[in-house]
Amino acid sequence: MENEMTVGFIGNPNCGKTTLFNAFTGANLKVANWPGVTVEKVEGAMKYHDNIFKLVDLPGTYSLTSYTMEEQVSRQYILSDDVDVIVDVADASSLERNLYLTLQLLELGKPVVVALNMMDVVAKRGMEIDLHRLPEMLGVPVIPVSAQKRKGLDILLHTIAHHRDTSQADRLIHHHSSDHSKKHEQHAMVYSDGLEDKIDIVSEELNKKYPGIKNPRWHAIKLLEQDHEIMESYPVDLPQVLDRSYESDIINEKYDFIEEIIGETLVNKEKQAALTDKADDLLLNNWLGIPLFLAIMAMVFVLTFTLGDWIKGYFEILIGWISDGTAAGLSAVHAGPMLTALTTDGIIAGVGGILSFLPNIAILFLALAFLEDSGYMARVAYVMNSVMGKMGLSGRAFIPMILGFGCTVPALMASRVLENPKDRRRVMLITPFMSCSARLPIYILFSDLFFAEHAMIAAYSMYLIGIAVAMIVALVLNWRDKQRSKDMLLIELPEYKMPSARTVFIYVWEKVRDYLTKAGTTIFVASVIIWFLLNFGFQGYTDDMTASFGAKLGTLLIPVLAPVGLGFWQVVVALIAGISAKEVVVSSFIVLFGMQTVGSAGDLSALHASLAGIGFGPLNAFCMMLFCLLYIPCAATLATFKKETNSVRSMFQVALFQLATAWVVTFTVYQTASLILGM
């Protein structure tokens, strides 16, 4: 008979918890060498012998005193009756920091297994952990594992299966001498006599007032800490005992015990990672930190353009063969001209044109994956702390903004790391200004068309402008609110390490798969719709695009976009289509101007000539990139904003706000440049 049990994976941010979860379930959740990756509870399942494990990956948390949204998710789940066994994933290379959460979990009175992760890092540093003494002091199984190298996983599963019904400490050996140590010898964490007296009094009162309460000791400790949630749920009238908050006393005594544990179990603690320290001396320098970040991102774009464009050429050849072969096949079966045009000029041209940018996208994500898994991205948040502080935010607010370089959707979700709801809303408002990967094909197209050898600079400038606009908006909002964030930066700076090939592969593959999925769905549908809008008018099917529905629709909005240098009906149609997904702007241009691809020299020259023929020049191209950077987010981003704020009104407000910002900024640039250039 199969046994079912629910196992909750909890641990500090960046302890390898999600990597361990992936190793068990086969899931491809995003993992990175910086905190804030998991922002919501994720579930998976697996079978081990006669056991069915329901595994739950919880957001990282440093303690069970919850402040941020993801910490609340972890606490509420761990306190619920849903979890049978708690797996505390602890980073063995930072044992002292991780043990604070461990001691809190032990006080819950639930079955706990400590998975001591990253043991390979401990060995590399020349340290050793006494795996006999550590479980004696904690009273629970401690299993050494390496999630990245998949070592110790079977032993961990075996331990979980046999520890389900164990609620009391096992092999607990104290060296304390107080009377309370003997009275509470079943507990790993024993406080000073004064605190233990108070805990006993409050526990007794809780048992009287709330018969059947589970683990009154833990609730008593939380009442002494003046935990708001517990005070509201289990109020007691003990003014002489609960006369103040004892949270700092409890924390200090926990860390005293942690120091004792470290002293007895960790050997060669003094050996540090010299490489990390030396690198941080440079990368965290007050004067060099930000310039180095900008230089690193610039190198990422050099790689994205040079290597990406070289590979892209082969994709364009392949797409050209597919288009020619499809046209020949349709001609052989005597397909009508309308079907042939829809297939080759609409579907293949639109979808194929977007697919030709796949190498650039993959290389961008490959570079970002290396930066994340190496441990550098956490440093960026630290370096930006002082800059963000001037806008009333902490460096933690920069984490969602960095994620926005990949995709705005998870970036908005990552704003949950902020404790203050007002700060979170401000960050959600400015994050869409960061250049997501969907905008990269737009930058590549127009920079290659109009800026030749300066194409990389033109494209990179969009990323810098996006950061600048986001910060200016945050600064304005801070002046309006006149309130400085109290969410001070507390972020782990993980050890630098060589990125895991598997982690990087999963990260890049997930992004490439999303891109391919979007090409096969959203962009496919958009290309078909655009083709119909451009080939049908009030008189029916037409070869004259100027008489089409698309031209009529675009003409109506020309007066709105003309002052920003985008007064062309073709541009209007492409921008409207781009609301579905930003890549659709490029596929729309390909369909609008009858191109098959936009990478070969001949195709680029033809498109350049067509745009020049309608008066679209370099300044218009720059304004096009700028407007696409700042205007209405894609449909997926708007849907996420609605979900995160639970407000349709807020979703429309952010759409209008970004549209207005895009118009004002682009208007300023276009009109100023026109005056300077004498246009």
Residue pairs with C-beta under 8 A, 6 or more apart in sequence:
1 50
2 47
2 50
2 51
2 52
3 50
3 51
3 52
3 161
4 51
4 52
4 54
5 51
5 52
5 53
5 54
5 84
5 85
5 160
5 161
5 164
6 53
6 54
6 56
6 82
6 83
6 84
6 85
7 53
7 54
7 55
7 56
7 83
7 84
7 85
7 86
7 87
7 160
8 56
8 58
8 77
8 78
8 83
8 85
8 86
8 87
9 17
9 20
9 21
9 55
9 56
9 57
9 58
9 87
9 89
10 17
10 58
10 61
10 74
10 78
10 86
10 87
10 88
10 89
10 101
10 105
11 17
11 60
11 61
11 88
11 89
11 90
11 91
11 98
11 101
11 117
12 60
12 61
12 62
12 90
12 91
12 94
12 97
12 98
12 101
12 492
13 35
13 36
13 37
13 60
13 61
13 62
13 492
14 33
14 34
14 35
14 37
14 60
14 91
14 378
14 492
14 494
15 60
15 89
15 90
15 91
15 98
15 117
15 118
16 31
16 89
16 91
16 117
16 118
16 147
16 148
17 38
17 57
17 58
17 60
17 89
17 117
18 29
18 30
18 31
18 37
18 38
18 57
19 31
19 147
19 148
19 503
20 89
20 115
20 117
20 145
20 147
20 153
21 27
21 29
21 42
21 44
21 55
21 57
22 28
22 29
22 31
22 147
22 506
23 147
23 150
23 153
24 44
24 46
24 53
24 55
24 153
24 157
25 44
25 45
25 46
25 55
26 44
26 46
27 42
27 44
28 506
28 509
28 510
29 38
29 42
29 57
30 37
30 410
30 506
30 507
30 510
31 37
31 373
31 503
31 506
31 507
32 369
32 372
32 373
32 377
32 503
32 507
33 372
33 373
33 374
33 375
33 377
33 378
33 494
33 497
33 499
34 372
34 375
34 377
34 378
34 381
34 399
34 494
35 60
35 378
35 399
35 417
35 491
35 492
35 494
36 60
36 396
36 399
36 414
36 417
37 60
38 57
38 58
38 59
38 60
38 70
39 59
39 69
39 70
39 410
39 413
39 414
39 416
39 417
40 59
40 70
40 73
40 413
40 416
41 56
41 57
41 58
41 59
41 73
41 74
41 77
42 56
42 57
43 54
43 55
43 56
43 57
44 54
44 55
44 56
44 57
45 52
45 53
45 54
45 55
46 52
46 53
46 55
47 53
48 157
48 158
48 161
49 161
51 161
53 157
53 160
56 77
56 83
58 73
58 74
58 77
58 78
59 70
59 71
59 73
59 74
59 416
60 70
60 74
61 70
61 71
61 74
61 75
61 101
62 71
62 97
62 100
62 101
62 490
63 71
63 100
63 101
63 104
64 74
64 75
64 78
64 101
64 104
64 105
64 108
65 225
65 227
65 247
66 72
66 74
66 75
67 419
68 416
68 417
68 418
68 419
69 416
69 424
70 416
70 417
77 83
78 86
78 105
78 108
78 110
79 108
83 110
84 111
84 164
85 110
85 111
85 112
85 113
85 160
85 163
85 164
86 105
86 108
86 110
86 111
86 112
86 113
87 112
87 113
87 114
87 115
87 156
87 160
88 101
88 102
88 105
88 112
88 113
88 114
88 115
89 115
89 117
89 147
90 98
90 99
90 101
90 102
90 114
90 115
90 116
90 117
91 97
91 98
91 117
91 118
92 116
92 117
92 118
92 119
92 121
92 122
92 129
92 144
93 118
93 121
93 122
93 125
93 127
93 495
94 492
95 116
95 129
95 262
95 265
95 266
96 258
96 259
96 262
96 266
97 492
99 258
99 261
99 262
100 251
100 254
100 255
100 258
102 112
102 114
102 138
103 188
103 189
103 254
103 257
103 258
104 254
105 112
106 112
106 138
106 139
106 140
106 169
106 187
106 188
106 189
107 187
107 189
107 215
107 217
107 218
107 221
108 215
108 218
109 167
109 214
109 215
109 217
109 218
110 167
111 163
111 164
111 165
111 166
111 167
112 140
113 140
113 141
113 143
113 156
113 159
113 160
113 163
114 135
114 138
114 140
114 141
114 142
114 143
115 143
115 145
115 156
116 129
116 131
116 134
116 142
116 143
116 144
116 145
117 145
117 146
117 147
118 146
118 147
118 148
119 129
119 144
119 145
119 146
119 151
119 152
120 146
120 148
120 149
120 151
121 495
121 497
122 128
122 129
125 268
125 271
125 272
125 273
126 268
126 271
127 266
127 267
127 268
127 269
127 271
128 266
128 267
128 268
129 144
129 265
129 266
129 267
130 264
130 265
130 266
130 267
131 142
131 144
133 264
133 265
134 142
134 261
134 265
135 141
135 142
135 170
135 171
136 171
136 172
136 173
137 172
137 173
137 174
137 188
137 260
137 261
137 264
137 265
138 169
138 172
138 188
138 261
139 169
139 170
139 171
139 172
139 186
139 187
139 188
140 163
140 169
140 170
140 188
141 159
141 163
141 170
143 152
143 155
143 156
143 159
144 152
145 151
145 152
145 153
145 155
145 156
146 152
147 153
148 500
148 502
148 503
168 186
169 186
169 187
169 188
172 185
172 186
172 187
172 188
174 181
174 185
174 190
175 260
176 190
178 190
178 192
178 193
179 193
180 190
180 191
180 192
180 193
180 196
181 190
183 196
184 190
184 196
187 217
189 253
189 254
189 257
190 196
191 199
191 250
191 253
192 253
195 224
195 246
195 249
195 250
195 253
198 220
198 224
198 241
198 246
199 217
199 220
199 221
199 224
200 220
201 238
201 241
202 216
202 219
202 220
202 223
202 224
202 236
202 238
202 241
202 242
203 216
203 217
203 219
203 220
205 236
205 238
206 213
206 216
206 219
206 220
206 223
206 234
206 236
207 213
207 216
209 234
209 236
210 216
210 234
213 219
213 234
219 230
219 234
221 250
222 230
223 230
223 231
223 234
223 236
223 242
224 242
224 245
224 246
224 247
224 250
225 245
225 246
225 247
225 250
226 242
226 245
226 246
226 247
236 242
262 269
273 495
273 496
275 496
276 375
276 495
276 496
279 496
280 379
280 493
282 288
282 292
283 289
283 292
283 376
283 379
283 383
284 379
284 382
284 383
285 292
286 386
289 379
289 383
290 383
290 384
290 387
293 380
293 383
294 464
296 371
296 376
297 460
297 463
298 460
300 364
300 367
300 368
300 371
301 364
301 456
301 459
301 460
301 463
302 456
303 363
303 367
304 360
304 363
304 364
304 367
304 440
305 360
305 444
305 455
305 456
305 459
307 359
307 363
308 359
308 360
308 362
308 363
308 364
309 359
309 360
309 444
309 448
309 599
311 359
311 363
312 356
312 357
312 358
312 359
312 360
312 599
313 599
313 600
315 355
315 356
315 358
315 359
315 599
316 356
316 597
316 599
316 600
316 603
319 348
319 352
319 353
319 355
319 356
319 596
319 597
320 596
320 597
320 600
322 348
322 352
323 344
323 348
323 349
323 352
323 596
326 343
326 344
326 348
327 340
327 343
327 344
330 339
330 340
330 343
330 344
331 340
338 535
338 541
341 531
341 535
342 528
342 531
342 535
344 596
345 531
345 591
345 594
346 527
346 528
346 530
346 531
346 532
346 591
347 524
347 527
347 528
347 531
348 596
349 527
349 587
349 590
349 591
349 594
349 595
349 596
349 597
350 523
350 524
350 526
350 527
350 528
350 530
350 531
350 587
350 588
350 590
350 591
351 519
351 520
351 523
351 524
351 527
351 587
352 596
352 597
353 586
353 587
353 590
353 595
353 596
353 597
353 598
354 441
354 519
354 523
354 583
354 586
354 587
355 516
355 519
356 597
356 598
356 599
357 440
357 441
357 444
357 583
357 586
358 512
358 515
358 516
360 440
360 441
360 444
361 437
361 440
361 441
361 511
361 512
361 515
362 508
362 511
362 512
364 437
364 440
365 406
365 437
365 507
365 508
365 511
365 512
366 504
366 508
368 405
368 406
368 507
369 499
369 503
369 504
369 507
369 508
370 499
370 504
371 377
372 507
373 497
373 499
373 500
373 503
373 504
373 507
374 496
374 497
374 498
374 499
375 493
375 494
375 495
375 496
375 497
376 496
377 402
378 491
378 492
378 493
378 494
379 493
380 398
380 402
381 395
381 396
381 398
381 399
381 402
381 489
381 491
382 395
382 489
382 491
382 493
383 395
384 395
384 398
385 394
385 395
385 398
385 489
386 395
387 471
388 394
388 395
388 397
388 398
388 474
389 395
389 484
390 475
391 471
391 474
391 475
391 477
391 478
392 423
392 426
392 474
392 477
392 478
392 481
392 483
392 484
392 485
393 423
393 426
393 427
393 474
393 478
393 485
393 487
394 423
394 485
394 487
394 488
394 489
395 489
395 491
396 417
396 418
396 487
396 489
396 490
396 491
397 415
397 418
397 423
397 426
397 427
397 485
397 487
399 414
399 417
400 411
400 412
400 414
400 415
400 417
400 427
400 428
400 431
401 411
401 427
401 430
401 431
401 434
401 467
401 470
402 434
403 410
403 411
403 414
404 411
404 431
404 432
404 433
404 434
404 435
404 436
405 434
405 435
405 436
405 437
405 463
406 436
406 437
406 511
407 436
407 437
407 438
407 511
407 514
408 431
408 432
408 434
408 436
408 633
408 634
408 636
408 637
408 640
409 636
409 637
409 640
411 431
411 434
411 436
412 428
412 431
412 432
412 637
412 640
412 641
412 644
413 640
413 644
415 424
415 427
415 428
415 431
415 644
416 424
418 424
418 427
418 487
419 486
419 487
420 485
420 486
420 487
422 481
422 483
423 485
423 487
425 645
426 474
426 477
426 478
427 474
428 641
428 644
428 645
428 654
429 473
429 477
429 654
429 657
430 470
430 471
430 473
430 474
431 470
432 633
432 637
432 654
432 658
433 466
433 467
433 469
433 470
433 473
433 629
433 630
433 658
433 661
434 463
434 466
434 467
434 470
435 443
435 462
435 463
435 466
435 629
436 582
437 511
437 515
438 581
438 582
438 583
438 634
439 462
439 582
439 628
439 629
440 459
441 583
441 585
441 586
442 582
442 583
442 585
442 586
442 624
442 625
442 628
443 458
443 459
443 462
443 625
444 455
444 459
445 586
445 589
445 598
446 458
446 621
446 622
446 624
446 625
447 454
447 455
447 456
447 458
447 459
447 621
447 625
448 455
448 604
449 604
449 607
449 608
449 611
449 621
450 458
450 608
450 617
450 618
450 621
450 622
451 457
451 458
451 618
451 621
458 622
458 625
459 625
462 625
462 626
462 629
465 626
465 629
466 629
466 630
469 630
469 661
469 665
473 661
478 484
518 581
518 583
519 583
522 580
522 581
522 584
523 581
523 583
523 584
523 587
525 580
526 577
526 580
526 581
526 584
526 587
526 588
527 584
527 587
527 588
527 591
529 577
530 550
530 573
530 577
530 584
530 587
530 588
530 591
530 592
531 591
533 548
533 549
533 550
533 553
533 573
534 545
534 548
534 550
534 551
534 573
534 591
534 592
535 541
535 542
535 543
535 545
535 548
536 542
536 548
536 549
537 544
537 547
537 548
537 549
537 551
537 552
538 549
539 547
542 548
545 551
545 592
550 569
550 573
550 592
551 569
551 573
553 569
553 572
553 573
553 576
554 568
554 569
554 570
554 571
554 572
554 573
555 569
555 572
557 572
558 567
558 568
558 569
558 572
559 567
560 663
561 567
561 571
561 572
561 575
563 667
563 670
563 671
564 623
564 627
564 663
564 666
564 667
564 670
565 619
565 620
565 623
565 624
565 666
565 670
565 674
566 572
566 575
566 620
566 623
566 624
566 627
566 666
568 614
568 615
568 616
570 589
570 592
570 593
570 614
571 616
571 624
573 588
573 592
574 584
574 585
574 588
574 589
574 592
575 585
575 627
575 628
575 631
577 584
577 585
577 587
577 588
578 584
578 585
578 588
578 628
578 634
579 632
579 634
579 635
580 634
580 635
581 634
581 635
581 636
582 628
582 634
585 628
586 598
589 595
589 598
589 607
590 596
590 597
590 598
593 606
593 607
593 610
593 611
595 603
595 606
595 607
596 603
597 603
598 604
598 607
611 617
611 621
619 670
619 673
619 674
619 677
619 679
622 669
622 673
623 666
623 669
623 670
626 662
626 665
626 666
626 669
627 662
627 663
627 666
629 662
630 658
630 661
630 662
630 665
630 666
631 658
631 659
631 662
631 663
632 638
632 655
632 658
632 659
632 662
633 641
633 654
633 655
633 658
638 651
638 654
638 655
639 651
641 650
641 651
641 654
642 648
642 650
642 651
645 651
673 679
